[in-house]
Structure formats: structure tokens, C-alpha cells
Amino acid sequence: MSLLIGTGLAKAFGAVDIFTAVAVSLPHGARVALVGPNGSGKTTLLRVLAGLDEPTQGTVQRARGVRVGYLPQEASFDAGVAEHTLWQEMLTPFAALRAAEAELRQLEARLAQAPRPDHAALLEKYGQLQHQFEAAGGYAYEPKIQRVLAGLGFTPEEHGRPLRQLSGGQKTRALLGRLLLEEPDLLILDEPTNHLDIEAVEWLEAWLGEWRGAALIVSHDRYFMDRVAEHIWALDPAPGGGPAQLAEYRGNYSAYLLQRDERRARQLAEFEAQQAFISKELDFIRRNMAGQNTRQAKGRLRRLERLMSAPAEMARRPAESQTIKLRLVSDLRSGDRVAETHGLAVGYQDDGRVLFEVPDLLLWRGECAALIGPNGAGKTTFLKTLLGQVPPLAGRVKLGSSLKIGYFAQAHEGLHPERTVLEEIRTAQDMAPGQARDYLGKFLFSGDDVFKTVSVLSGGERGRLALAKLALSGANLLLLDEPTNHLDIPSQEILEAVLDEFDGTILLVSHDRYLIDDLATQIWVVDPDDGQLRVFAGSWSEYAAWREGAALTAPGPSPKTPADGPRPKGERPAEKAAEAAPARLSKNEAQKRAARIAELEAQIDALEKRKAEVSRELDRPGLAVGRASELGAEYARLEAEIAARLDDWAELAG
């Protein structure tokens, strides 16, 4: 039986129909990704299925007692909840366990004071309750919270912060953490990866891979959908700009792309064949209506009228996605050696804190280096150091000859908030207003959109405006800081294709592994734990395979030397990657690592159980001073051992 069934769903806002005739079914354990261009109604459909909005037409049926967890794109908390610390909020899914824990402590207190005749009955009750508590995971919920928070990128220092003090992205991650700990029957997640770095996204992929519940996810992260989704629901506008309609595809995102293209090719062939048939019939009718074949011509006309008056029998031209029309062309050829660093340390002069040190790098013309690392590691600061906007704390940067740099800033600080879209694009290139409006139309700014001020644009609109300016720069070196943020998938695909054909050099900061895997010839990895940048010569897929076997080796020279010459984007040096990478784990070694992880988890659970027992004993009234001292020392030792094993677990589990 399905967890959720939607039949004949339609939604309209006023006179505007968003989607129509949507029929869906979500079985137990399903993994579904919902895709479609921005504005097609994906979030609206999620809210209807989650029961937060009512459909204009149709019904949604949910299985009896089904528990649904919903994550919006931007989370918020009620005033009372906002005063909770992050840790307190993560405890809320375990209210029943904590109540049982409190009851156990009360029974312990009663056992300590109960007369002998009542002792046996209380002890039996205590044993039953303790068994139920342990079977329900009572001794494992705190380590579980720690693992989820660590996986989502929260540091132990942030556990005690009130939710109201968290940033918008941190609040969304906090709500996601609580939903994962609640383990509902169905998770409905709207852009869950928006505020996660690559490491956290990979952790979420692994978590969803082991989870038994169902998930319906809207995401622009194509790599994430490849790893997680088993079905794709595509919500696309109908031909002619009508309300969106939903089509289902089996498999992950890559499988969907193949099936979508095959379906569109088939629909186009059917449409063209039918149009050719209609044209041929009309030609026969025109030539024979007044001739000796009048009766036959009239019969064909009646059949043609019946066909054209039956929409269900008319083939439709496949709808074309409304996407940006981007072209990046460099004005001049740069020198071969585009950028070099020597003894570079990246950080800020005001406090002298080094974010990370950089090995001597060499970026050749035509290459694409992808700079990756956790949020806050200093990737944007590194780009600004290359640009000369932030001075290095040590060492130097040397840029090559004949360079023209185009910089796409993640926060789009190069856009003036008080200018209109039209004014902003004319600062990049002197154009007549009509010419500028035509150009902006290629980036989906139409009508009065061009008179909006930058300050009121959405994140996606600011990103498209920044790309429009970048395309006018004629740059031969592109520094791109999260260029796919807020872009829908069709626009991401256009950008990826354009960058793949770009004849210059690219330094890319991104969490988009699909984009990185297509473009990157080098992976530059920032490790904030030891303050180093490390270089891997190869694509993202090769880097990910290497990383599965072992941690990155110590920093060394650039994988390119002057003798190597430039390596174009898309060329993947598997041999060089294999030489640079340590051997992957054998099957036996992988089994040993998995066994060690399981052993550590069992040890952590046992230590947490003992810590809980010590805590309860410390709370008993009338405890002797000497005994209290012993228990206090044991409690501190247990905490230290738990922390050490959690570190070992994190290192092995990644």
C-alpha cells in the first residue's frame, strides 16, 4: 500500500494555473526526486502533498497514521522554540525515551529508600523498564545526535547556541537534523543540500542510503539525485506556456536525462509526422474540392476536422524549456602560465590568522581547477587573494601575461543594489536601451523585469544578471565562486555546456559535483583541520575513488610541471591520478574497516550506557563524599573516552 496518493491534483493562484492533472503515488521506501524549471510549481506541489496547502482540484490520500516530515527551503522556528539550544532541539524527537529515563531514575531513588518487602517488586519493575529503554535505543540517542550534527557540519561548540542566534542556513540544517532524528515514514525535502558543503551532502547521501523510510526531494544538485533517487518526477510547463504537467521516469537523474531526450525525440517525430499528414491532406483537399474528386475531398476534410477538434488525438510539439542563452568568448589569448603561487599563506591581515597554506601551484592556459572544501574554510578568500583584493599573509601570487579576468562572486557584491537591471548591464558595456533589453531577454529578463532594482532581485535573478555581465567581459581567466547557486537545472546545463567550450582558463569554487566532474582537470582541496591546500591531478570521479581508499597524502608540488604543458578541460589523466593516488583498500581491508566502525559504535553505546548509570548514581541523595569523588572521576574519564572514540569513528566513517 502506498504512503501517499495524489489524484487529479491542480493548483491555481487567482487566474494563474500552476499545475494541472497531477497524479502521483509514493510507496513505502520510495526515493523520488522532483525536478523542473524554476516557477513550474515544485514547492507548491510539495506543500500540497505534505498537507500544508489545499489543492484547487483533486485529492491527496495518506495512509492511516503516516508520519510526514517537511523541510522548507528556508526554516524558521516559533519564538519559544527559538530559545532552545541546538542540542535541546535535537533532543525533542526522544521525548518518550527521556521520560522513560526520568522514570528509571525515580525508581532508582525509590529502590535506595524502599523497605525490604517492597524491594523485589520495585526491582522487577525497574528491570522491565530498563530492558524496554535499552531496546528502544535509550543508551544510543545522544551519540546518534552527535553523529547527525557532525554530519551536517555543526561543531561541538555550536551545540549550546540558541536557535535564534543561528544563521538562516544553520537553522535549515538544524531543522533537517531534527527531521532525520525523528525518522518519519515520509520525508519531504525542499532543496536540502542548499546550505550543505560537499562533505555534508555526501554524509546525507549515505544516511538516506541506509534509511528505510520514503523520501520525496526537490533538488538542483544533479550528482545528489544520481546517488539518491530511484524515480524522477518531472514537472514541466505544457506546450504553449500552459500549466505544468507531471511525467514519471524510472531510475536516477542520469537515467532520466536519457529517457527524457528519447521521449522528446519520439514526441517531436510524432508531431512532425502528423503535421506532414495534415499538410498533405489539406493540399489534396485544395486541389480536389472543386474537381472530379469532390466527394473524396469532402470526406477527407470531415476526417481532418474531427482530428483537429480532438485535442487528445493531436500530437504536440515538445515544450522547450525557457533557459538562458549564454556565450562566453575571450577577447585575447593569455600566456601559457596563467597563475602561480610561491610560499602562499591565505588569511586576513587584521588578526594575522592563517586560514590555510598553499603549495606552489601552477595553473596552465586551458585548464580548469576546482577548489573545494568545507563552508568557511577560506575558498572565497583565496580567490580574492589571487585578485589582489586580500593581501597574502606570506608568499606571493604571480599572474600570467595578457590576462583579462572575469570574477563571478558568490554574494554578487559586484552588483550595485540601487541600480536597475537595465542600468547595471549598461555599466558592463555601452549599449542602447533597446539593445540592452534584447540582450537581457537572453537571460530571462523580460518586460518590466529590466526596471527592477538589484536590491529586490531573487538569488536566481542576481545570478543570471551576474552571468550576463560576465559574458560581456571578454575574459580569458574566469574565477567562478558558486556559479550554479540558485540556477535551475536547465540553466545549470546551459552554463556547464558553455564552460566546457570556453577557450580560456577556469578556477572554479563549487559544491556542484556534476559540474566539477565535467570540467575539472585538477582538484584543489582545502583541509581546515591542518590548514593545508592539497592538489589532486584528475577529475572529481577519480578524486572520489582515490579518497575512498585513503586520506589525502601530504601536500606536494603541483601535479603539472612546465614540461607537462597545458592540459585542456575534459582531459582526465587517469594514469597520473593512479600514480599520485595510494592504492585503494582491498576487500579484506574494507571489511576490517567496517568491522572496526561497528566495534567503535558498540563501544560508544556501552560507554554512554555506563555514563548514564554513573550520572544516575551521582544524583542519589545521601551519597558519601568519597564515593562521589570516585564517580566524578569516572564520569570525566568516560566523557574523554567517548570523545576519543567519536573522533576515531568520524575518521573511519568519513
C-alpha positions as CSV (number, residue, x, y, z in Angstrom):
1,M,0.0,0.0,0.0
2,S,1.2,3.5,-0.8
3,L,2.0,6.0,1.9
4,L,0.5,8.8,-0.2
5,I,-1.7,9.0,-3.3
6,G,-2.5,12.2,-5.2
7,T,-5.3,12.1,-7.8
8,G,-6.2,14.8,-10.4
9,L,-4.2,17.5,-8.5
10,A,-4.4,21.1,-9.7
11,K,-3.4,24.3,-8.1
12,A,-4.1,27.9,-9.1
13,F,-3.3,31.3,-7.6
14,G,-6.1,33.6,-8.8
15,A,-6.4,33.3,-12.6
16,V,-2.9,31.6,-12.9
17,D,-2.9,27.8,-13.2
18,I,0.4,26.5,-11.7
19,F,-0.1,22.8,-12.5
20,T,-2.9,20.5,-13.5
21,A,-3.9,16.8,-13.8
22,V,-1.1,15.6,-11.5
23,A,-1.5,12.0,-10.4
24,V,1.2,10.5,-8.1
25,S,1.8,7.6,-5.8
26,L,4.5,7.2,-3.2
27,P,5.1,3.6,-2.0
28,H,7.0,2.6,1.2
29,G,10.7,3.1,0.9
30,A,10.5,5.2,-2.3
31,R,13.2,7.6,-3.3
32,V,11.8,10.2,-5.6
33,A,13.3,13.4,-6.9
34,L,11.0,16.1,-8.2
35,V,12.6,18.3,-11.0
36,G,11.5,21.1,-13.2
37,P,12.4,24.7,-14.1
38,N,12.1,27.5,-11.6
39,G,8.4,28.6,-11.4
40,S,7.0,25.3,-12.5
41,G,5.4,24.7,-9.1
42,K,7.6,22.2,-7.4
43,T,7.5,23.8,-3.9
44,T,3.7,24.3,-4.3
45,L,3.2,20.6,-5.1
46,L,5.4,19.5,-2.1
47,R,3.2,21.7,0.2
48,V,0.0,20.2,-1.2
49,L,1.3,16.6,-0.8
50,A,2.6,17.5,2.8
51,G,-0.9,18.7,3.7
52,L,0.2,22.3,4.2
53,D,-1.8,23.7,1.3
54,E,-5.0,22.6,-0.3
55,P,-5.2,21.7,-4.0
56,T,-7.6,23.7,-6.2
57,Q,-8.8,20.4,-7.6
58,G,-8.1,16.8,-6.8
59,T,-7.4,14.9,-3.6
60,V,-4.5,13.7,-1.5
61,Q,-4.9,10.4,0.4
62,R,-2.4,9.4,3.1
63,A,-2.1,6.1,4.8
64,R,-3.5,5.8,8.3
65,G,-1.1,7.1,10.9
66,V,1.6,8.0,8.4
67,R,4.1,10.5,9.8
68,V,5.4,13.2,7.4
69,G,8.4,15.4,7.9
70,Y,8.7,18.5,5.8
71,L,11.8,20.7,5.2
72,P,11.2,24.0,3.6
73,Q,13.9,25.9,1.7
74,E,14.3,28.4,4.5
75,A,13.5,27.2,8.0
76,S,12.2,29.3,10.9
77,F,11.3,28.5,14.5
78,D,8.5,29.8,16.7
79,A,9.6,32.3,19.4
80,G,9.5,29.7,22.2
81,V,11.4,27.1,20.2
82,A,13.9,29.7,19.1
83,E,15.1,29.9,22.7
84,H,16.1,26.3,22.7
85,T,19.7,25.5,22.2
86,L,20.7,23.4,19.1
87,W,21.2,20.4,21.4
88,Q,17.8,20.8,23.2
89,E,16.0,20.9,19.8
90,M,17.8,17.7,18.8
91,L,16.5,16.1,22.0
92,T,12.8,16.7,21.1
93,P,12.4,13.5,19.0
94,F,13.4,11.5,22.0
95,A,10.9,12.9,24.5
96,A,9.4,9.4,25.2
97,L,12.9,8.0,25.8
98,R,13.8,10.8,28.1
99,A,10.6,10.4,30.0
100,A,11.4,6.7,30.5
101,E,14.9,7.7,31.6
102,A,13.5,10.0,34.2
103,E,11.2,7.2,35.4
104,L,14.2,4.9,35.7
105,R,16.0,7.5,37.9
106,Q,12.9,7.8,40.1
107,L,12.7,4.1,40.5
108,E,16.4,4.1,41.4
109,A,15.7,6.6,44.1
110,R,12.8,4.6,45.4
111,L,14.9,1.4,45.4
112,A,17.6,3.1,47.5
113,Q,15.0,4.0,50.2
114,A,12.4,1.2,49.9
115,P,11.8,-1.2,52.8
116,R,12.9,-4.8,52.1
117,P,9.3,-6.2,51.5
118,D,8.8,-3.7,48.6
119,H,12.3,-4.1,47.1
120,A,11.7,-7.2,45.0
121,A,8.6,-5.8,43.2
122,L,10.4,-2.5,42.5
123,L,13.5,-4.3,41.3
124,E,11.4,-6.3,38.9
125,K,9.6,-3.2,37.6
126,Y,13.0,-1.5,37.2
127,G,14.4,-4.4,35.2
128,Q,11.4,-4.5,32.8
129,L,11.6,-0.7,32.2
130,Q,15.3,-0.8,31.7
131,H,15.0,-3.6,29.2
132,Q,12.4,-1.6,27.2
133,F,14.5,1.6,27.5
134,E,17.6,-0.2,26.1
135,A,15.6,-2.0,23.3
136,A,14.2,1.4,22.2
137,G,17.7,2.9,21.9
138,G,17.8,4.7,25.2
139,Y,21.5,4.4,25.6
140,A,22.3,5.4,22.0
141,Y,20.3,8.5,21.3
142,E,22.9,11.0,22.5
143,P,25.7,9.5,20.2
144,K,23.2,9.5,17.4
145,I,22.5,13.2,17.9
146,Q,26.3,13.9,17.9
147,R,26.7,11.9,14.7
148,V,23.9,13.8,12.9
149,L,25.1,17.2,14.0
150,A,28.6,16.4,13.0
151,G,27.4,15.0,9.6
152,L,25.5,18.3,8.9
153,G,28.6,20.4,9.7
154,F,27.9,21.6,13.2
155,T,30.8,21.8,15.6
156,P,30.6,20.8,19.3
157,E,31.0,24.5,20.2
158,E,27.7,25.2,18.4
159,H,25.6,22.6,20.3
160,G,24.9,25.1,23.1
161,R,23.9,28.0,20.9
162,P,20.3,29.2,20.9
163,L,18.5,28.6,17.6
164,R,17.7,32.3,17.4
165,Q,21.5,33.0,17.1
166,L,21.9,30.7,14.1
167,S,22.1,32.0,10.5
168,G,19.3,31.2,8.1
169,G,21.4,28.3,6.6
170,Q,22.2,26.9,10.0
171,K,18.5,27.0,11.0
172,T,17.6,25.0,7.9
173,R,20.4,22.5,8.7
174,A,19.1,22.3,12.3
175,L,15.6,21.5,11.2
176,L,16.9,18.9,8.8
177,G,18.8,17.3,11.7
178,R,15.7,17.2,13.8
179,L,13.7,15.6,11.0
180,L,16.4,12.9,10.4
181,L,16.4,12.1,14.1
182,E,12.5,11.9,14.1
183,E,12.7,9.3,11.3
184,P,9.2,9.9,9.9
185,D,7.6,7.5,7.4
186,L,8.0,10.1,4.7
187,L,10.5,12.8,4.4
188,I,9.5,15.7,2.0
189,L,12.6,17.8,1.5
190,D,12.7,21.1,-0.5
191,E,16.3,21.8,-1.5
192,P,18.0,20.0,1.4
193,T,21.5,20.5,0.0
194,N,21.3,24.3,-0.4
195,H,23.2,25.0,2.8
196,L,25.5,22.0,2.9
197,D,29.1,21.7,1.7
198,I,30.2,18.6,-0.3
199,E,31.2,16.7,2.9
200,A,27.8,17.2,4.5
201,V,26.0,16.3,1.2
202,E,27.9,13.1,1.0
203,W,27.0,12.3,4.6
204,L,23.3,12.9,3.8
205,E,23.5,10.7,0.8
206,A,24.9,7.9,3.0
207,W,22.3,8.4,5.6
208,L,19.4,8.3,3.1
209,G,21.0,5.2,1.6
210,E,20.7,3.3,4.9
211,W,17.3,4.8,5.9
212,R,14.2,2.6,5.4
213,G,11.6,5.4,5.1
214,A,10.4,7.1,1.9
215,A,11.7,10.4,0.6
216,L,10.4,13.0,-1.9
217,I,13.1,15.5,-2.7
218,V,13.3,18.7,-4.7
219,S,16.9,19.4,-5.6
220,H,19.1,21.2,-8.1
221,D,22.0,19.0,-7.2
222,R,22.3,16.6,-10.1
223,Y,25.0,14.5,-8.5
224,F,23.0,14.1,-5.3
225,M,19.9,12.9,-7.3
226,D,22.1,10.4,-9.1
227,R,23.2,9.0,-5.8
228,V,19.8,9.0,-4.0
229,A,16.9,9.0,-6.4
230,E,15.3,5.8,-7.8
231,H,12.5,7.6,-9.6
232,I,12.2,11.1,-11.1
233,W,9.1,13.2,-11.3
234,A,9.5,15.9,-13.9
235,L,7.1,18.9,-13.6
236,D,7.4,20.9,-16.8
237,P,5.2,23.7,-18.4
238,A,2.8,22.4,-21.0
239,P,3.5,23.4,-24.7
240,G,2.4,27.0,-25.3
241,G,3.1,28.0,-21.7
242,G,0.1,26.3,-20.1
243,P,0.1,24.9,-16.5
244,A,2.8,22.4,-15.7
245,Q,2.2,18.7,-16.1
246,L,4.0,15.8,-14.4
247,A,5.7,12.9,-16.1
248,E,7.3,10.0,-14.2
249,Y,10.7,8.3,-15.1
250,R,12.4,5.3,-13.6
251,G,15.9,5.4,-12.4
252,N,18.2,8.2,-11.2
253,Y,18.9,11.6,-12.7
254,S,21.2,10.4,-15.4
255,A,18.7,7.7,-16.4
256,Y,16.0,10.4,-16.5
257,L,18.1,12.5,-18.9
258,L,18.3,9.6,-21.4
259,Q,14.6,8.8,-21.1
260,R,13.6,12.5,-21.4
261,D,15.6,13.0,-24.6
262,E,14.2,9.8,-26.1
263,R,10.7,10.8,-25.1
264,R,11.1,14.3,-26.6
265,A,12.6,12.9,-29.8
266,R,9.7,10.5,-30.1
267,Q,7.1,13.3,-29.4
268,L,8.8,15.5,-32.0
269,A,8.8,12.8,-34.6
270,E,5.1,12.1,-34.0
271,F,4.3,15.8,-34.2
272,E,6.2,16.3,-37.4
273,A,4.7,13.2,-39.0
274,Q,1.2,14.4,-38.1
275,Q,1.9,17.9,-39.4
276,A,3.2,16.4,-42.6
277,F,0.0,14.3,-42.8
278,I,-2.2,17.3,-42.2
279,S,-0.3,19.3,-44.8
280,K,-0.7,16.6,-47.4
281,E,-4.4,16.2,-46.7
282,L,-5.0,20.0,-47.0
283,D,-3.1,20.1,-50.2
284,F,-5.3,17.2,-51.6
285,I,-8.5,19.0,-50.4
286,R,-7.5,22.3,-52.0
287,R,-6.7,20.6,-55.4
288,N,-9.8,18.4,-55.5
289,M,-12.6,20.3,-53.7
290,A,-14.0,21.6,-57.0
291,G,-12.9,18.8,-59.2
292,Q,-13.9,15.3,-60.0
293,N,-12.8,14.1,-56.6
294,T,-15.0,16.5,-54.7
295,R,-16.7,13.7,-52.7
296,Q,-13.4,12.2,-51.6
297,A,-12.0,15.7,-50.7
298,K,-15.1,16.5,-48.6
299,G,-14.7,13.2,-46.8
300,R,-11.0,13.9,-46.0
301,L,-12.0,17.4,-44.8
302,R,-14.5,15.9,-42.4
303,R,-12.0,13.4,-41.0
304,L,-9.4,16.2,-40.7
305,E,-11.8,18.5,-38.8
306,R,-12.7,15.6,-36.4
307,L,-9.0,15.0,-35.8
308,M,-8.2,18.7,-35.2
309,S,-11.1,19.2,-32.9
310,A,-10.0,16.3,-30.6
311,P,-7.0,17.6,-28.6
312,A,-6.3,14.1,-27.2
313,E,-5.6,12.9,-30.7
314,M,-3.4,15.8,-31.8
315,A,0.3,15.3,-31.4
316,R,2.0,18.2,-29.6
317,R,5.4,19.7,-30.2
318,P,7.5,19.0,-27.1
319,A,7.8,22.1,-24.9
320,E,11.1,23.9,-25.0
321,S,12.5,24.8,-21.5
322,Q,12.9,28.6,-21.1
323,T,16.6,28.8,-20.4
324,I,19.4,31.4,-20.5
325,K,21.2,31.9,-23.8
326,L,24.8,32.3,-22.7
327,R,28.0,32.6,-24.7
328,L,31.5,33.1,-23.2
329,V,34.2,34.3,-25.6
330,S,37.6,35.6,-24.6
331,D,38.9,38.8,-26.4
332,L,42.5,37.7,-26.4
333,R,44.8,34.7,-25.8
334,S,46.6,34.6,-22.5
335,G,50.1,33.3,-21.8
336,D,50.5,29.6,-21.2
337,R,51.4,30.1,-17.5
338,V,48.2,31.7,-16.2
339,A,48.6,31.7,-12.4
340,E,51.4,30.7,-10.0
341,T,51.8,30.8,-6.2
342,H,55.0,30.6,-4.2
343,G,55.0,30.0,-0.4
344,L,51.5,31.4,-0.2
345,A,49.6,31.7,3.1
346,V,45.9,32.8,2.9
347,G,44.3,34.7,5.7
348,Y,43.5,38.2,6.9
349,Q,45.9,40.9,7.9
350,D,43.7,42.3,10.7
351,D,44.1,39.3,13.0
352,G,47.0,37.6,11.3
353,R,45.2,34.2,11.4
354,V,46.3,31.8,8.6
355,L,43.3,30.1,7.1
356,F,45.5,27.7,5.1
357,E,48.9,27.4,3.4
358,V,49.2,26.7,-0.3
359,P,51.8,24.5,-2.1
360,D,53.5,26.1,-5.1
361,L,50.8,25.9,-7.7
362,L,50.9,26.3,-11.5
363,L,47.7,26.7,-13.5
364,W,48.1,26.4,-17.3
365,R,46.0,28.0,-20.0
366,G,43.0,25.9,-20.9
367,E,42.8,24.1,-17.6
368,C,40.0,24.1,-15.0
369,A,41.0,23.8,-11.4
370,A,38.1,23.1,-8.9
371,L,38.7,24.5,-5.4
372,I,36.7,22.5,-2.8
373,G,36.5,22.4,1.0
374,P,34.0,22.9,3.9
375,N,32.0,26.1,4.3
376,G,34.1,28.8,6.0
377,A,37.4,27.2,5.0
378,G,38.5,30.3,3.1
379,K,37.9,29.4,-0.5
380,T,36.4,32.8,-1.4
381,T,39.3,34.5,0.5
382,F,41.7,32.5,-1.7
383,L,40.0,33.9,-4.9
384,K,40.3,37.4,-3.5
385,T,43.9,36.8,-2.7
386,L,44.6,35.9,-6.4
387,L,42.7,39.0,-7.4
388,G,44.8,41.2,-5.1
389,Q,41.7,42.2,-3.1
390,V,43.1,40.5,0.0
391,P,46.9,40.6,0.6
392,P,48.6,37.3,1.3
393,L,49.9,36.7,4.8
394,A,53.0,35.2,3.3
395,G,54.4,34.4,-0.1
396,R,53.2,35.7,-3.4
397,V,50.9,35.3,-6.4
398,K,52.1,35.7,-9.9
399,L,49.6,36.1,-12.7
400,G,50.5,35.4,-16.3
401,S,50.7,37.8,-19.3
402,S,47.8,39.1,-21.4
403,L,45.2,38.2,-18.7
404,K,41.7,39.5,-18.6
405,I,40.0,38.3,-15.5
406,G,36.2,37.8,-15.1
407,Y,35.1,37.3,-11.5
408,F,31.7,35.8,-10.6
409,A,31.3,36.5,-6.8
410,Q,29.1,34.2,-4.7
411,A,27.5,37.1,-2.9
412,H,27.3,39.1,-6.2
413,E,28.9,42.1,-4.4
414,G,29.9,43.4,-7.8
415,L,26.2,44.3,-8.5
416,H,25.1,47.8,-7.3
417,P,21.9,47.4,-5.2
418,E,20.4,50.7,-6.2
419,R,20.8,50.3,-10.0
420,T,18.1,48.8,-12.1
421,V,18.8,45.6,-14.1
422,L,19.0,47.7,-17.3
423,E,21.4,50.3,-15.7
424,E,23.6,47.5,-14.3
425,I,24.1,45.7,-17.6
426,R,24.9,49.0,-19.4
427,T,27.7,49.6,-16.9
428,A,29.4,46.4,-18.4
429,Q,29.0,47.6,-22.0
430,D,27.7,50.7,-23.5
431,M,24.5,49.7,-25.3
432,A,21.4,51.5,-26.5
433,P,18.4,50.7,-24.2
434,G,16.7,48.6,-26.8
435,Q,19.8,46.6,-27.5
436,A,20.3,46.1,-23.7
437,R,16.8,44.9,-23.3
438,D,17.2,42.4,-26.1
439,Y,20.4,41.1,-24.5
440,L,18.8,40.8,-21.1
441,G,16.0,38.8,-22.7
442,K,18.6,36.1,-23.3
443,F,18.9,35.8,-19.5
444,L,15.2,35.6,-18.9
445,F,14.7,39.3,-18.0
446,S,11.6,40.4,-19.9
447,G,9.1,43.3,-19.8
448,D,9.2,45.4,-16.7
449,D,11.8,43.0,-15.1
450,V,14.5,45.2,-16.5
451,F,13.4,48.1,-14.3
452,K,13.7,46.2,-11.1
453,T,16.4,47.4,-8.8
454,V,19.1,44.8,-8.0
455,S,18.2,45.0,-4.3
456,V,14.8,43.4,-4.9
457,L,16.0,40.6,-7.2
458,S,15.9,37.0,-6.1
459,G,19.1,34.9,-5.7
460,G,18.5,33.3,-9.1
461,E,17.8,36.6,-10.8
462,R,21.0,38.1,-9.3
463,G,23.0,35.1,-10.5
464,R,21.6,35.4,-14.0
465,L,22.4,39.2,-14.1
466,A,26.0,38.4,-12.9
467,L,26.4,35.8,-15.7
468,A,25.1,38.4,-18.2
469,K,27.8,40.8,-17.1
470,L,30.4,38.1,-17.1
471,A,29.5,37.2,-20.7
472,L,30.3,40.8,-21.8
473,S,33.7,40.9,-20.1
474,G,35.7,39.0,-22.8
475,A,37.7,37.4,-20.0
476,N,40.2,34.7,-20.7
477,L,40.5,33.7,-17.0
478,L,37.3,33.0,-15.1
479,L,37.2,33.0,-11.3
480,L,33.8,31.5,-10.5
481,D,32.5,31.3,-6.9
482,E,29.5,29.0,-6.7
483,P,28.1,30.0,-10.2
484,T,25.3,27.4,-10.1
485,N,23.8,28.6,-6.9
486,H,20.1,29.4,-7.3
487,L,20.1,28.3,-11.0
488,D,17.5,25.8,-12.1
489,I,18.7,22.6,-13.7
490,P,18.2,23.7,-17.3
491,S,20.2,26.8,-16.7
492,Q,22.9,24.7,-15.0
493,E,23.1,22.5,-18.0
494,I,23.5,25.5,-20.3
495,L,26.2,27.0,-18.1
496,E,28.0,23.7,-18.0
497,A,28.0,23.3,-21.8
498,V,29.2,26.9,-22.3
499,L,32.1,26.5,-19.8
500,D,33.0,23.2,-21.4
501,E,33.5,25.0,-24.7
502,F,35.2,28.1,-23.2
503,D,38.7,28.5,-24.7
504,G,40.2,30.2,-21.7
505,T,41.2,29.1,-18.1
506,I,38.8,28.5,-15.2
507,L,39.3,28.4,-11.4
508,L,36.0,27.1,-10.0
509,V,34.7,27.2,-6.4
510,S,31.6,25.0,-6.3
511,H,29.7,22.4,-4.4
512,D,28.2,21.1,-7.7
513,R,30.0,17.8,-8.2
514,Y,28.3,17.2,-11.5
515,L,29.8,20.5,-12.8
516,I,33.2,19.7,-11.3
517,D,33.3,16.3,-12.7
518,D,32.6,17.6,-16.2
519,L,35.1,20.4,-16.2
520,A,37.9,19.9,-13.7
521,T,41.4,18.8,-14.7
522,Q,42.7,19.4,-11.1
523,I,41.0,19.3,-7.7
524,W,42.4,21.7,-5.1
525,V,41.2,20.5,-1.6
526,V,41.3,22.9,1.4
527,D,41.6,21.0,4.7
528,P,40.8,23.4,7.6
529,D,41.8,20.8,10.2
530,D,45.5,21.1,9.4
531,G,45.4,24.4,7.4
532,Q,46.7,23.0,4.1
533,L,45.6,23.0,0.5
534,R,46.3,19.8,-1.4
535,V,46.3,19.1,-5.1
536,F,44.9,16.1,-6.9
537,A,45.6,15.7,-10.7
538,G,42.4,14.4,-12.2
539,S,38.6,14.7,-12.3
540,W,36.1,14.6,-9.4
541,S,35.3,10.9,-10.1
542,E,38.9,9.9,-9.9
543,Y,39.4,12.0,-6.7
544,A,36.4,10.4,-5.1
545,A,37.6,6.9,-5.9
546,W,41.1,7.8,-4.5
547,R,39.6,9.2,-1.3
548,E,37.6,6.0,-0.7
549,G,40.9,4.2,-0.4
550,A,42.8,6.5,1.9
551,A,43.1,10.1,3.1
552,L,44.9,12.7,1.0
553,T,48.7,12.5,1.2
554,A,50.9,15.3,2.4
555,P,51.0,18.4,0.2
556,G,53.5,18.3,-2.6
557,P,54.3,20.1,-5.8
558,S,51.7,20.9,-8.4
559,P,50.7,17.8,-10.5
560,K,51.7,19.9,-13.5
561,T,55.2,20.9,-14.3
562,P,56.4,23.2,-17.0
563,A,57.4,20.2,-19.1
564,D,53.9,18.8,-19.0
565,G,52.4,21.7,-20.9
566,P,48.7,22.7,-20.6
567,R,46.0,20.1,-20.3
568,P,42.6,21.1,-21.7
569,K,39.4,20.8,-19.8
570,G,37.7,17.4,-20.1
571,E,41.0,15.5,-20.5
572,R,41.2,13.2,-17.5
573,P,44.7,11.9,-16.7
574,A,43.9,8.5,-15.3
575,E,47.5,7.4,-15.4
576,K,48.7,10.4,-13.5
577,A,45.9,10.1,-11.0
578,A,46.7,6.4,-10.4
579,E,50.4,7.3,-9.9
580,A,49.6,10.1,-7.4
581,A,46.9,8.1,-5.5
582,P,47.7,5.5,-2.9
583,A,46.3,2.0,-3.5
584,R,42.6,1.6,-2.8
585,L,41.6,-0.7,0.1
586,S,41.3,-4.4,-0.7
587,K,38.1,-6.2,0.0
588,N,39.7,-7.7,3.2
589,E,40.9,-4.2,4.3
590,A,37.5,-2.7,3.6
591,Q,35.8,-5.5,5.7
592,K,38.2,-4.8,8.5
593,R,37.4,-1.1,8.5
594,A,33.7,-1.8,8.5
595,A,34.2,-4.2,11.5
596,R,36.2,-1.5,13.3
597,I,33.5,1.1,12.7
598,A,30.9,-1.3,14.1
599,E,33.1,-2.1,17.1
600,L,33.6,1.6,17.8
601,E,29.8,2.2,17.7
602,A,29.2,-0.6,20.1
603,Q,31.9,0.8,22.4
604,I,30.4,4.2,22.2
605,D,27.0,2.9,23.1
606,A,28.4,0.9,26.1
607,L,30.3,3.9,27.3
608,E,27.2,6.1,27.0
609,K,25.2,3.5,28.9
610,R,27.8,3.4,31.7
611,K,27.9,7.2,31.8
612,A,24.2,7.3,32.3
613,E,24.5,4.8,35.2
614,V,27.2,6.9,36.8
615,S,25.1,10.1,36.3
616,R,22.1,8.4,38.0
617,E,24.2,7.3,40.9
618,L,25.7,10.8,41.4
619,D,22.1,12.1,41.6
620,R,21.2,9.8,44.5
621,P,20.6,11.6,47.8
622,G,23.0,10.8,50.8
623,L,25.9,9.8,48.6
624,A,29.2,9.6,50.6
625,V,31.8,12.2,49.7
626,G,34.5,9.6,48.9
627,R,32.1,7.7,46.6
628,A,31.0,10.9,44.9
629,S,34.6,11.7,44.2
630,E,35.2,8.3,42.6
631,L,32.1,8.6,40.5
632,G,33.0,12.1,39.4
633,A,36.5,10.9,38.2
634,E,34.9,8.0,36.4
635,Y,32.4,10.3,34.7
636,A,35.2,12.6,33.4
637,R,37.1,9.5,32.2
638,L,34.0,8.2,30.4
639,E,33.4,11.5,28.6
640,A,37.1,11.6,27.4
641,E,36.9,8.0,26.2
642,I,33.6,8.7,24.3
643,A,35.1,11.8,22.7
644,A,38.2,9.9,21.6
645,R,36.1,7.1,20.1
646,L,33.8,9.6,18.3
647,D,36.9,11.1,16.7
648,D,38.1,7.6,15.6
649,W,34.6,6.9,14.3
650,A,34.4,10.1,12.4
651,E,37.9,9.5,10.8
652,L,36.9,6.0,9.7
653,A,33.3,6.7,8.6
654,G,34.3,9.9,6.8
